[in-house]
Amino acid sequence: MKPATGFLAYATYCYLKNIHFADNKFNIMTISDVPLKDKLINSWNNKRRKKDGLKFKAIEEECSNIKELALLYSSYYINNSNFYIQEIFEDNFETYQNNKIILNNLKEVFTNDLKDIILHVKHDQINIKELFISSTEIPEIFKRDYSKNTLVILNDLFNIIKLNENININSLEMEAWKNTKLILICYKQIIQQYLNKEDWKQIAKDILR
């Protein structure tokens, strides 16, 4: 018997946080339904009539399939990997809605971000790759207020993760760096349909000329 409404939202949340963003070999966007594992169902049955269960039900009424749910949750996850569903209701889904607006206007957002990066590079008289590489701290580009969607594209274009494969930082920063890498890889899987709409390499070349 299929679990009551709200289970899909709960199960997607669990799979996204505990598996998708923990292991980039699992892509939640490739499945059409979540596996009905007994442990997950039992956990849901303990929650479904409680406050959290009602919130997951409300979430499922807003986003009715895995792809929508994955984008909803990841919109919060990329800013706070420890987020809980309460945050979604505290800002009335605004973070999710704003991220969808960005994704639907991604060419413009990326163009503006890259132009801002170029202005910064010219002002500081440095090579653009200096923003992307560091041996002693998390690269500067991740300390600036650019869209996470832009950073995903930049990683594809400049191989930021590979450029920093020998990074030597303290354990606390290393955890943050590992989380950043997971976002660049795993969040990309969730927004792939938006990325496929443009030739980002050509757009970057046109801007960098």
N, C-alpha and C positions, 0 to 999 in steps of 0.2 A: 504493500500500500504506500502510495506517495505521501510524504509528510505534508502537513498543512502549510498554507501560504506563510512565507517568511523564512522557510527552510532554505530556499535557494539563495536568498540574500545572506543568511547566516553561513551557509556552507561555502559560498563564494568568498566571503570575508575570511574565513578560516584558511581556505586553500590559497588565497592571494597572499596573506601575511605570512603564513607558516611554510608555504611550499614555493609559490611562484617567485616571491622576492627573496627566498632563501636559497633557491637552487635554479640557476638560469637554464637548466636543461628541461625544466617543466614550464610549458607555456600554456597558461590558462585560456588563452584566446583560441586554442586549437580544439577545445572540447565544447560540445553543445549542451551538456548537462553534467552536473557534479556526480561523482560516484556515490552511491547510497551505502556508505560504510556504517556498520552498526554503532561504532563508537560515536560517530558524528550525529547519527540520528538520536541516540540516547541523550547526548549532550543537548541537542535541540529540544527534545521533549521536556527536559528539565528547565529550559528557558522560555519556551514558547508562550506560556501564560503569564510570565512575569514581565517586568518593565522592559528588559532588554529584548525579549521576544516580540513585544508589541512594536518596538522600534524597528526591528528587522522586518516585520510585516509592513510597516509604513514605508520602509526603504524599497521593498519589493513592489509596492504599489506605484512607486515613482520610477523604478528601473526594473523592468520585467524579465530581462535575460542576462546571461553571464557577461556578455561584452559590455553592456551598459553598466552593470554592477562593477565590473573590473575597472572601468574608467572612473566611475564615481569614487570608489575606494582609493584608487591610485592617485587621484587628484589631491587627496589628503595625505596619503602615505609619502609622496615625494617631498612634502614639507615637514612631515613628522612621522617617522617610522613607528612610533609608539602610539599613534592616534587610536582613539576608540570611537565608536559610532556616535557617542554623545556629541562630539565635535560637529558632526554633520547637521545635527538639529540645532545646535547652538548658533550656527551661522546660516541656518535655513537653506542648506544646499548651495550657498553662494559660491564657495570655493570651487565646487564642481561645475556650476553654471559658468563661472568666469573662465575656467580651464577649457570648457567646450567652445567658448567664444574665441579664445586664443587659438585653439586647434583649427577652428573654421576660418581663421584669418592668419594662418601660420606663416605664409609667405611674407606678409607685411610685418609680423612680429619679428621673424628671423632677420629680415632686411634691416629693420630699425636697430635691433640688437647688434648686428654685425657692423653697421655704420658707427654705432656708439663705441664699439671695441676699436675700430680703426682710429677714431678721434683720440681715444685714450692712448693708443700706441704711438700716434704722431706727437701727442703732447709730451709723452715720457721719452720719446725718441728710442724706442725699443722695437725688437722684432716681435711680430704677433705671437710666435711660438713661445716666447718667454712668459706669456700669460698662461700657457698650457703646460709648462714643464717646471718641475721643482724637485730637488733631491732632498730637501730638508723640511718641507712643509706641504700641506695640501695646495695644489696649484692655485694661483691668484684668481683665475677665471671663476672658480667655484665660490669665491668670497664676495663676488659682485652680484648685483641684483638682476640677473638675467633670467629669462624664462627657462624652466627645466626642459621645456620642449626645444628651445634653442640649443641648450647644452647637449642634448641627445644628438642633434644634427651635427654640431661641432665635433663631437666625438667620432662620428662617422667620417667626417671630412679630414680630420687631423690626427685620428688614432690617439686620442689623449691618454686612454688607458695604457696603451702600449708604450707611449713616450715616457710614462712614469712607472714602468715595471720595476725599476730599481730604486724607487723612492725609499728613503730611510728616515722615518719619523717615529715619534714616541707611540706607545701602545694605545693611548686614548685617541690620538689623531688617526692612527692606523684603523681603528674601528670605524671612525667617521669616513675614512677614505674607502674602506671596504663597502660601506653602505652606499656611498656615492657611486662606486663602480656598479653595484647591483642595480641602482636606479637607472644608470645609463644603459645598461643591457636589458633589464627586465621591464622597465617602463617603456622602452622602445617597442617591445613586443605588443604592448597594449595600444600604442598609438600608431602602429605600422600603417594602418589604412589611411591615415592622414599624411604620413611621410611619403607614401607612394604617389601622391598627387603631383609632386613637383620634382624637377631636376635640381637638387640642392647644390650639387657641384657647380653647375653652370651659373646658378644664381649667385653663388659665392664668388666665382670668377668675375662676373660682371661688376660686382660691388668692389672687389679688390683691385680692379684695373686702375 
